[in-house]
Amino acid sequence: MASSSETSSQPERPVRPNLAFRQLRGRRSPAEFAALVRRAAREIGERVSCDARYIGRVEAGEIRCPNYAYERVFLHMFPGRTLTDLGFASRSSVRGRAARAAGDGPRTLAMGETPGAYEPYDTQDGLSDPQDRPYDPLDPYGSDEPYPNDHLNHEESDVLRRAFMTGSGATVAAATLGPLALGTDAAAAARPPRRAGTPEAAALEEAVRRIRVLDDRHGADGLYRRAAAPLRAAYALLDAGATRQTTADRLHSGAGELAISVGWLAHDSGRFDDARSHYAEALATARMTGDAGLEAHAFCNTAFLARDAGRPREAVRAAQAAQRAARPLGSPRLMSLLALREAGGWAGLADRAGCEQALVRAQTFFERGHSDADPEWMTFYGEAELEGLEAQCWSTLGDWRRAARHARRAADLQDPHFTRNIALYTAELADDLARGGRPDEAAQAAMRVLDLLDQVQSSRIQTMLAGTARVLLPHRRASGVSQFLDRHAALPRAGRV
């Protein structure tokens, strides 16, 4: 592995913006264009996890040539054009495997890896076909699991590995940053840590994305313990320092976002004290570096946690602090979500007027649409989430009929990729129907949640389902209720609360 002096002295490849691709995006925001890319991929049977950040990297020229999956999607979207027409470099002009083999030193193996078990590939420059790669459980060509943001360059793929665990019949994958020279053996501990460069910063950012995608599909319970490893690695990188100030800024932002992601996994799996600690760590990082976006995100999650932990006044204050931090960022969608966080706090205080005012603000901001200022982490926030969070507010206020109406809309609108949220909204619907005196409909919705539990591990959803079961106990004779109660009672103990 190169020393810090060697890393800082290596010339970086000049980056030229891809103006042709930017022109093709037109007036759409990066997030909206990314949604079109994902839709086009589904049309031809490809599986890519394109997001606003990927579009930004393409337009900035960081991705000189897409991998083969993205190439097929782009050529499908713009028939009759070549990659060169889309502003990309030709494959012959970018560095390939032969050049890498001749010019680069041997790759450091990941902990527990055997020589030859894994060959790095360059997906940013598109130099190897997916058919050439070994089977990888996170590879969209080899399993049902999407490979989030499969646009990494060869340096990033060198430092990113996956650790796997099995639970409740579903294989859950979690990202690690093990190969970042952060081994636990005595020899590694004795070595001075390497100063971080661009590859490490990119690896950290990608770990955040992977954790988020896996949580969207599987929920938090199976991921939380595994996700702690990359967080430790991230803060070790911060302690080691960086080769450039821009890299240091990326590391701080990435570490803060990772702390929030790990905090959310703790939050969703019922570990509220751990979540509070992680959110506080992210907030401290944001304050230290003056990162308003990270500060708004940390306060946003703190407000959500406070609401769930039964501290509604703290939820209101945290949401208001988040709005103060976010206001200069220029993202109406972010302000919409933060208004919903405030509404949840007012609902917990039984302040219906305050809740309704915050809900109106949330809807007004939402209707302004996407903008380039929308944070990357907000890809989950669409009309379905808006409806789902409003349903929670009305449920807290005891307006079961209105809550059920919004919960049903949320479940119907949710993108199939967000399996966890579909289960969450449907569980909310089941509980609202049960408490609103419609036990037969509640049982039907609850059965749909049970069907998803082999894919989703979330203590939040399990707790909601257990509460619904208790409400439905006196209605065992209603259509479908007995079947639901028996099936719920037969769940493994880990699936009940």
Secondary structure, 3 states (H helix, E strand, C coil): CCCHHHHHHCCCCCCCCCHHHHHHHCCCCHHHHHHHHHHHHHHCCCCCCCCHHHHHHHHHCCCCCCCHHHHHHHHHHCCCCCCCCCCCCCHHHCCCHHHHHHHCCCCCCCCCCCCCCCCCCCCCCCCCCHHHCCCCCCCCCCCCCCCCCCCCCHHHHHHCEEEEEEECCEEEEEEECCCCCCCCCHHHHHCCCCCECHHHHHHHHHHHHHHHHHHHHHCCCCCHHHHHHHHHHHHHHHHHCECCHHHHHHHHHHHHHHHHHHHHHHHHCCCHHHHHHHHHHHHHHHHHHCCHHHHHHHHHHHHHHHHHCCCHHHHHHHHHHHHHHHHHHCCHHHHHHHHHHHHHHHHHCCCHHHHHHHHHHHHHHHHCCCCCCCCHHHHHCCHHHHHHHHHHHHHHCCCHHHHHHHHHHHHHHCCCCCHHHHHHHHHHHHHHHHHCCCHHHHHHHHHHHHHHCCCCCCHHHHHHHHHHHHHHHHHCCCCCHHHHHHHHHCCCHHHCC
